[in-house]
């Protein structure tokens, strides 16, 4: 869980260290690790301006996930960070449940 905690810290920083962020490969992470990572992001939210948008673009595996656990947490992050452009994802998720 340590890599997820460290990655969340990097995303919560004011100045993103993209070199450090890109050095962490989440493609092999299991769902429970991604859920834990999103829980950490949620606890640190709201993130500095633009960080969630960049996170979304960098990790489509998370932001476009069909897994309900990932979608729930992603929607919570959207709401806690007031990303109005992404509110349709929240609406779609709620309607699907």
Secondary structure as the mmCIF struct_conf table of DSSP 4:
data_model
#
loop_
_struct_conf.conf_type_id
_struct_conf.id
_struct_conf.beg_label_comp_id
_struct_conf.beg_label_asym_id
_struct_conf.beg_label_seq_id
_struct_conf.end_label_comp_id
_struct_conf.end_label_asym_id
_struct_conf.end_label_seq_id
HELX_RH_AL_P HELX_RH_AL_P1 UNK A 2 UNK A 12
BEND BEND1 UNK A 13 UNK A 15
HELX_RH_AL_P HELX_RH_AL_P2 UNK A 18 UNK A 22
TURN_TY1_P TURN_TY1_P1 UNK A 23 UNK A 23
BEND BEND2 UNK A 24 UNK A 24
TURN_TY1_P TURN_TY1_P2 UNK A 27 UNK A 28
HELX_RH_AL_P HELX_RH_AL_P3 UNK A 31 UNK A 44
HELX_LH_PP_P HELX_LH_PP_P1 UNK A 45 UNK A 45
BEND BEND3 UNK A 46 UNK A 46
HELX_LH_PP_P HELX_LH_PP_P2 UNK A 47 UNK A 47
BEND BEND4 UNK A 48 UNK A 48
TURN_TY1_P TURN_TY1_P3 UNK A 49 UNK A 50
HELX_RH_AL_P HELX_RH_AL_P4 UNK A 51 UNK A 58
HELX_RH_AL_P HELX_RH_AL_P5 UNK A 60 UNK A 63
TURN_TY1_P TURN_TY1_P4 UNK A 64 UNK A 64
HELX_RH_AL_P HELX_RH_AL_P6 UNK A 68 UNK A 80
TURN_TY1_P TURN_TY1_P5 UNK A 81 UNK A 82
HELX_RH_3T_P HELX_RH_3T_P1 UNK A 84 UNK A 86
HELX_RH_AL_P HELX_RH_AL_P7 UNK A 87 UNK A 96
#
